[in-house]
Amino acid sequence: MRRRWGRAVIPVIGIAVLVYLFIPIAVVVAFSFNNPGSRYNLTWNQFSLQAWENICGVPGVCASFVTSIEIGIISTLIATILGTLIAFALVRYRFRGRGSTNLLIFLPMTTPEVVMGASLLALFLNLRFPLGAGTVAIAHIMFIISFVVVSVKARLQGMDPRLEEAARDLYADPRATFRYVTFPLVLPGIVGAALLGFSLSFDDFIISYFNAGTLVTFPIYIWGAAQRGIPVQVNALASVVFFIALAVVLISQGVNYRKRKALQR
Amino acid sequence: MVAVVPTTGNAAPAATAQRRARTAYFLMGPGLLWLAVFFAIPFVTLFLTSLQVPVPGKPGQYMPGFALGNYPSALAEYWPQLVRSFVFSGIATVLALVLAYPLAYFIAFRGGRWKPLLLVLVIAPSFASFLLRTYAWKTILADEGPVTSTLNALHLLPEGRILNTSIAVIAGLTYNFLPFMLLPLFAAIDKIDPRLVEAAGDLYASPITAFRKVTWPLSLPGVVAGTLLTFIPASGDYINAQLLGSPNDRMIGNVIQANFIQFRNYPTASALSFALMAIILLLVFGYIRRAGTEDLV
């Protein structure tokens, strides 16, 4: 009897927590349809499609949005290449200095952003290096690398070594083995890491704000606007990003699911 | 394209081993150099900046020095914010653990074929801007809002409001860092063989005893990883304190940001950043050592 009660309690709490995670998202999306009475889009006033019809209607919003996408793409591209190479070296080679390499990769993930942002700014200030898109991209590449290494490494370690052995048994040279067996198997891990990297870069505020100078990324725009009232368009743009990201992840999950099903048959 | 040499071969000649090591350094070189230059070296400049002294007669300009006194003076001025950071993030970490554990348990043990979808739902909120989600709590916790009025009707709020109080800041931190707690917890719980829990039940352990003696100890690696991944970023965060709290709820991140960017008081800001990192490392080290013993079980 008590057991049955316990069996019902955990799903109820679990689903309640899941709902809790989505409450602010619901607010963000709903308030993109609000026609706020004042400058502050904080209380519901009236339904309106104004923001959606004129999504770039406020000066600077779309420019900052594009800046964030550009920085996200460049940083993700570079960090994914650098991180993937590190992951291959760590999994496939024995060498001296593994411990310190792992530490150097692990530490950025456990350092508060404010410390990373401040220390990088201290470096740039001391070098009199001009702040802007370049310094923001440098910072983003730095913190994305670790996440790429971790996820590509996991994928490589989870790979069945017999697949590569089979390729060699069939007289594939190392190059062909890599091209036709190893790389396609690791690719989903690399793509996943790149998507995570892009979302981290796109949403980063703290490190960017320290190193941006006068550059305005989308999060920096929101931060500035928060003091004088966030325009409704920001909610609309954030909703678009949310639904696109959700769709991308769900589609990739669906593809994985079908692949697994096909393999089982 | 780099050819990948497998490491499975046995007794490779020394020359080959050396060549392989060289290939490894070649592959890692660019990435590690990036981390060294833009992550490790900045800590050195941060430390040197924290010791700088003002240029006499030129406010806002500093020159190299060895002013160790910058530390005690910065800490004397800002210790309340430093202590508050650790208190807020400690409470938020405990709350996040309490909320995340049932959900992680549910997904791992009852998720079945919905597991991947449920995990997507856990990370999906992160796709909407961190700042906007935090800002949304301003609406949810507003003074006339349903949450505040309900709790006020029950006389549960000491200050009669949530927004612009410590409660709002802690609630925001708990919410924002919950996925960081949840994912490692899930990874650890998902590895537990459900038959072990069943075996405890077969041996007449009550569900609570089975949880205390089997599930919880086996999930500890996830608890340790999750609490660290929540506590560390939360203690450096200043977005929640800025958007949801009053000026009396400012955390050390607010102080560092303001001193670096608005006041251009670089030595103080650097000293505080360095102190924050040092304290976090000490706490983490102590925590991991303690978690390694039976005390935490």
HADDOCK unambig.tbl for C-alpha pairs under 7 A between the chains (distance, minus, plus):
assign (segid A and resid 3 and name CA) (segid B and resid 207 and name CA) 6.94 0.50 0.50
assign (segid A and resid 10 and name CA) (segid B and resid 102 and name CA) 5.86 0.50 0.50
assign (segid A and resid 10 and name CA) (segid B and resid 106 and name CA) 6.28 0.50 0.50
assign (segid A and resid 11 and name CA) (segid B and resid 106 and name CA) 5.85 0.50 0.50
assign (segid A and resid 13 and name CA) (segid B and resid 102 and name CA) 6.39 0.50 0.50
assign (segid A and resid 13 and name CA) (segid B and resid 103 and name CA) 6.94 0.50 0.50
assign (segid A and resid 14 and name CA) (segid B and resid 102 and name CA) 5.36 0.50 0.50
assign (segid A and resid 14 and name CA) (segid B and resid 103 and name CA) 3.88 0.50 0.50
assign (segid A and resid 14 and name CA) (segid B and resid 106 and name CA) 6.03 0.50 0.50
assign (segid A and resid 17 and name CA) (segid B and resid 99 and name CA) 6.53 0.50 0.50
assign (segid A and resid 17 and name CA) (segid B and resid 103 and name CA) 6.67 0.50 0.50
assign (segid A and resid 18 and name CA) (segid B and resid 122 and name CA) 6.85 0.50 0.50
assign (segid A and resid 21 and name CA) (segid B and resid 125 and name CA) 6.57 0.50 0.50
assign (segid A and resid 22 and name CA) (segid B and resid 125 and name CA) 6.26 0.50 0.50
assign (segid A and resid 24 and name CA) (segid B and resid 133 and name CA) 5.40 0.50 0.50
assign (segid A and resid 24 and name CA) (segid B and resid 136 and name CA) 5.40 0.50 0.50
assign (segid A and resid 24 and name CA) (segid B and resid 137 and name CA) 6.43 0.50 0.50
assign (segid A and resid 25 and name CA) (segid B and resid 125 and name CA) 6.53 0.50 0.50
assign (segid A and resid 25 and name CA) (segid B and resid 128 and name CA) 6.93 0.50 0.50
assign (segid A and resid 25 and name CA) (segid B and resid 133 and name CA) 6.51 0.50 0.50
assign (segid A and resid 27 and name CA) (segid B and resid 136 and name CA) 6.06 0.50 0.50
assign (segid A and resid 28 and name CA) (segid B and resid 132 and name CA) 6.96 0.50 0.50
assign (segid A and resid 28 and name CA) (segid B and resid 133 and name CA) 6.90 0.50 0.50
assign (segid A and resid 28 and name CA) (segid B and resid 136 and name CA) 6.23 0.50 0.50
assign (segid A and resid 42 and name CA) (segid B and resid 139 and name CA) 5.24 0.50 0.50
assign (segid A and resid 43 and name CA) (segid B and resid 139 and name CA) 6.48 0.50 0.50
assign (segid A and resid 82 and name CA) (segid B and resid 30 and name CA) 6.48 0.50 0.50
assign (segid A and resid 82 and name CA) (segid B and resid 31 and name CA) 4.70 0.50 0.50
assign (segid A and resid 83 and name CA) (segid B and resid 31 and name CA) 6.28 0.50 0.50
assign (segid A and resid 85 and name CA) (segid B and resid 27 and name CA) 5.28 0.50 0.50
assign (segid A and resid 85 and name CA) (segid B and resid 28 and name CA) 5.89 0.50 0.50
assign (segid A and resid 86 and name CA) (segid B and resid 27 and name CA) 6.22 0.50 0.50
assign (segid A and resid 86 and name CA) (segid B and resid 28 and name CA) 4.49 0.50 0.50
assign (segid A and resid 86 and name CA) (segid B and resid 31 and name CA) 6.68 0.50 0.50
assign (segid A and resid 89 and name CA) (segid B and resid 24 and name CA) 4.85 0.50 0.50
assign (segid A and resid 89 and name CA) (segid B and resid 27 and name CA) 6.16 0.50 0.50
assign (segid A and resid 89 and name CA) (segid B and resid 28 and name CA) 6.31 0.50 0.50
assign (segid A and resid 92 and name CA) (segid B and resid 6 and name CA) 6.47 0.50 0.50
assign (segid A and resid 92 and name CA) (segid B and resid 7 and name CA) 6.11 0.50 0.50
assign (segid A and resid 93 and name CA) (segid B and resid 7 and name CA) 6.39 0.50 0.50
assign (segid A and resid 93 and name CA) (segid B and resid 20 and name CA) 6.65 0.50 0.50
assign (segid A and resid 93 and name CA) (segid B and resid 21 and name CA) 6.65 0.50 0.50
assign (segid A and resid 93 and name CA) (segid B and resid 24 and name CA) 6.05 0.50 0.50
assign (segid A and resid 94 and name CA) (segid B and resid 21 and name CA) 6.36 0.50 0.50
assign (segid A and resid 95 and name CA) (segid B and resid 21 and name CA) 5.04 0.50 0.50
assign (segid A and resid 110 and name CA) (segid B and resid 229 and name CA) 6.90 0.50 0.50
assign (segid A and resid 110 and name CA) (segid B and resid 232 and name CA) 6.57 0.50 0.50
assign (segid A and resid 111 and name CA) (segid B and resid 232 and name CA) 6.95 0.50 0.50
assign (segid A and resid 112 and name CA) (segid B and resid 232 and name CA) 5.96 0.50 0.50
assign (segid A and resid 112 and name CA) (segid B and resid 233 and name CA) 4.78 0.50 0.50
assign (segid A and resid 112 and name CA) (segid B and resid 236 and name CA) 5.19 0.50 0.50
assign (segid A and resid 113 and name CA) (segid B and resid 233 and name CA) 6.84 0.50 0.50
assign (segid A and resid 113 and name CA) (segid B and resid 236 and name CA) 6.75 0.50 0.50
assign (segid A and resid 114 and name CA) (segid B and resid 236 and name CA) 5.86 0.50 0.50
assign (segid A and resid 114 and name CA) (segid B and resid 253 and name CA) 6.27 0.50 0.50
assign (segid A and resid 115 and name CA) (segid B and resid 273 and name CA) 5.38 0.50 0.50
assign (segid A and resid 119 and name CA) (segid B and resid 42 and name CA) 4.94 0.50 0.50
assign (segid A and resid 119 and name CA) (segid B and resid 43 and name CA) 5.69 0.50 0.50
assign (segid A and resid 119 and name CA) (segid B and resid 45 and name CA) 6.93 0.50 0.50
assign (segid A and resid 119 and name CA) (segid B and resid 46 and name CA) 4.96 0.50 0.50
assign (segid A and resid 120 and name CA) (segid B and resid 38 and name CA) 6.61 0.50 0.50
assign (segid A and resid 120 and name CA) (segid B and resid 42 and name CA) 5.27 0.50 0.50
assign (segid A and resid 122 and name CA) (segid B and resid 42 and name CA) 6.85 0.50 0.50
assign (segid A and resid 122 and name CA) (segid B and resid 45 and name CA) 6.12 0.50 0.50
assign (segid A and resid 122 and name CA) (segid B and resid 46 and name CA) 5.63 0.50 0.50
assign (segid A and resid 122 and name CA) (segid B and resid 49 and name CA) 6.83 0.50 0.50
assign (segid A and resid 123 and name CA) (segid B and resid 42 and name CA) 5.33 0.50 0.50
assign (segid A and resid 123 and name CA) (segid B and resid 45 and name CA) 5.61 0.50 0.50
assign (segid A and resid 142 and name CA) (segid B and resid 34 and name CA) 6.69 0.50 0.50
assign (segid A and resid 142 and name CA) (segid B and resid 35 and name CA) 5.92 0.50 0.50
assign (segid A and resid 142 and name CA) (segid B and resid 38 and name CA) 6.55 0.50 0.50
assign (segid A and resid 142 and name CA) (segid B and resid 39 and name CA) 6.94 0.50 0.50
assign (segid A and resid 174 and name CA) (segid B and resid 3 and name CA) 5.87 0.50 0.50
assign (segid A and resid 174 and name CA) (segid B and resid 4 and name CA) 6.23 0.50 0.50
assign (segid A and resid 174 and name CA) (segid B and resid 5 and name CA) 6.70 0.50 0.50
assign (segid A and resid 175 and name CA) (segid B and resid 3 and name CA) 5.06 0.50 0.50
assign (segid A and resid 178 and name CA) (segid B and resid 3 and name CA) 6.78 0.50 0.50
assign (segid A and resid 178 and name CA) (segid B and resid 4 and name CA) 6.53 0.50 0.50
assign (segid A and resid 203 and name CA) (segid B and resid 129 and name CA) 5.87 0.50 0.50
assign (segid A and resid 203 and name CA) (segid B and resid 130 and name CA) 6.69 0.50 0.50
assign (segid A and resid 219 and name CA) (segid B and resid 131 and name CA) 6.92 0.50 0.50
assign (segid A and resid 238 and name CA) (segid B and resid 128 and name CA) 5.80 0.50 0.50
assign (segid A and resid 238 and name CA) (segid B and resid 129 and name CA) 6.34 0.50 0.50
assign (segid A and resid 239 and name CA) (segid B and resid 128 and name CA) 6.80 0.50 0.50
assign (segid A and resid 241 and name CA) (segid B and resid 127 and name CA) 6.99 0.50 0.50
assign (segid A and resid 241 and name CA) (segid B and resid 128 and name CA) 6.77 0.50 0.50
assign (segid A and resid 242 and name CA) (segid B and resid 127 and name CA) 5.00 0.50 0.50
assign (segid A and resid 242 and name CA) (segid B and resid 128 and name CA) 4.95 0.50 0.50
assign (segid A and resid 245 and name CA) (segid B and resid 127 and name CA) 6.38 0.50 0.50
assign (segid A and resid 246 and name CA) (segid B and resid 124 and name CA) 6.32 0.50 0.50
